[in-house]
C-alpha cells in the first residue's frame, strides 16, 4: 500500500511539474481567407494566450515567405495575458491555391514552436483585376538640399499619389541610415487620393556630398517598392 501511494505521489508530482511554467495557447491556428483578387492584402488576427503560471516570452516569429509579414505589439505575456498577432499576406504575383505559415518560437519547454496558417485561393482573372488595382505615383523621387552646414536638420516632403482604382496600402517605409527618419501621412490612400512621406535628415557628424534613400513599400502589384533619394553637400562648421 505504501509503495502504491509513493508511486501515485511521484506520478502526481510529475504531472503537476509539467503544468508549471509558461504555456503558449492558440485558440485558432488556421484562417481560410477564401478567394481574393491577385494583389489584395489579406490580414487576420491570431490571439496568443499564456495559460501557464510564469512569463511567456516570444523568442521569434518566422514567416515562411517574403510575401507574408506580421505585427506583434509585445513579446512577453504574464500568466493569463493575451496578445494579438496580426498576419499579413501580400498576394501580388501569386496565383491559385496558397498556404502560408508563420512559426512562433517561445520559452514554453513543452511546445517551443507553434504555427499559424493562412490559406486561400488567388484569382488571376486579369479582366477583373484591371478594374480594381492600386497604383503608386511619386511626382518627385529625388531632392537635393544643396549646400548646408554640418548639424543642420533638413526636412522635405515627398508626395504619394494613388492613381489606381483600388485602395493603396503603404506597408513599410525604411531609410538607409539612422540619421534619416521618414513618416507617411497615412497608411491607406483611396483611389486618386494624395498623401506624403515627411523626411528628416540630421547632418550631425557628416560632411561632403551625402546621399540617402527612403524605400516605400506598397501593395501596388506592378511596382511594390519605390526608392526616394535625398542629397546634400555638407560643409563642416568652424570650431
Helices and strands as residue ranges (DSSP letters): H 2-18, E 24-25, E 30-37, E 41-50, E 56-63, E 68-72, E 76-77, E 82-90, E 96-106, E 113-123, H 126-129, E 136-137, E 142-149, E 153-162, E 168-175, E 180-184, E 188-189, E 194-202, E 208-218, E 225-235
